[in-house]
């Protein structure tokens, strides 16, 4: 029965909707490839416009394009043989099929967690896992990161295959480059300089091999999209750096100051935290300390990176479950889910309140306004979107509309307060994890 419930939950999450803003850009990759060819995809921003931008490394883009082709063939075949294939069923099947690689990643990760830490870890991953359900529902590529990072650490600590660990780690970087921040704890665990150099060489070789066709042919466009876009975008979502930006009503001078100071401040903080974890453990860098250090760095990143998408909480979620149910730190499983809920509240309100007030929402990364209501309705599957649309129209003509408009105008202050609460809980959790590192000292 529990397997049926788990399957039902995951399938429901897959088909109920997605983040249309991102998915629309992903679908534009397919159109850009048809017009420009796959190796010139990174020029699409300049040639076709910002809505065709490809700001990911090649790996997730290639996965999406292949999955989209597979989905198109499936839908075409069903339309041919099933004449009564209704539009709603087609919509649900399209979402489920497009999310299939993400779903497989989630299933494999849950299986590995069950083998490594038992049924409780798998239950927290599949059913109670806020990061899992939110990311799978929204359609983000972060389930690949979670699986690859887990495989990398298991290969390193359990199976002692550091070369295999390096391959998985490189693939994780090729999905989300920020994952490279976890290299330092891994290097401390490897200890021997020869192994560290070999590990880094494998990562560099694999990253270059997969990126080479794009990097060599269109180096300027590749670097501007994969690196430059993220370096220059304003703070977003629940990042600590978004607090002064929101309180200043997105003053461009404040944004420029944040863009100038966030990276050295973030790098300094990460270095201090790694040093504290290493020092408190008495220089015994075993598996537990490796998991603790990566988790500490991960939570610090979830608070002090310039952009903190709620889906990023999935990266280290398997590692928190390994600590919770493999090393007697059960409190961490619940705490991390609370953090994940807080990470979702502000981005959710950021869309919901403008949609309720029938006002535009500001998109930081492109610095322009879009219709929040259109985004919300396009993100939901039918017939849910029709029901929500009726509710929104009824609110427009009710006394509640005035309150939603008032809240809309105070939304930046509300967001700053919510982010402050979230960052505070992150800091408290980091402190407790540092104490755990000290308690494990030999």
HURAMO-V777216 format. One record per helix or strand of 3 or more residues. SS is the DSSP state (~ for helix, > for strand). FROM is the first residue (numbers start at 0). TO is the last residue. If there is no record, write none. Layout:
[[SS,FROM,TO] [SS,FROM,TO]]
This chain:
[[~,1,14] [~,19,35] [~,37,47] [~,49,51] [~,57,80] [~,86,97] [~,99,116] [~,118,125] [~,129,137] [~,141,156] [~,161,172] [~,176,189] [~,192,216] [~,218,231] [~,240,246] [~,251,279] [~,286,303] [~,309,313] [~,316,325] [~,330,356] [>,359,362] [>,367,370] [~,371,378] [~,383,395] [~,399,408] [~,410,438]]
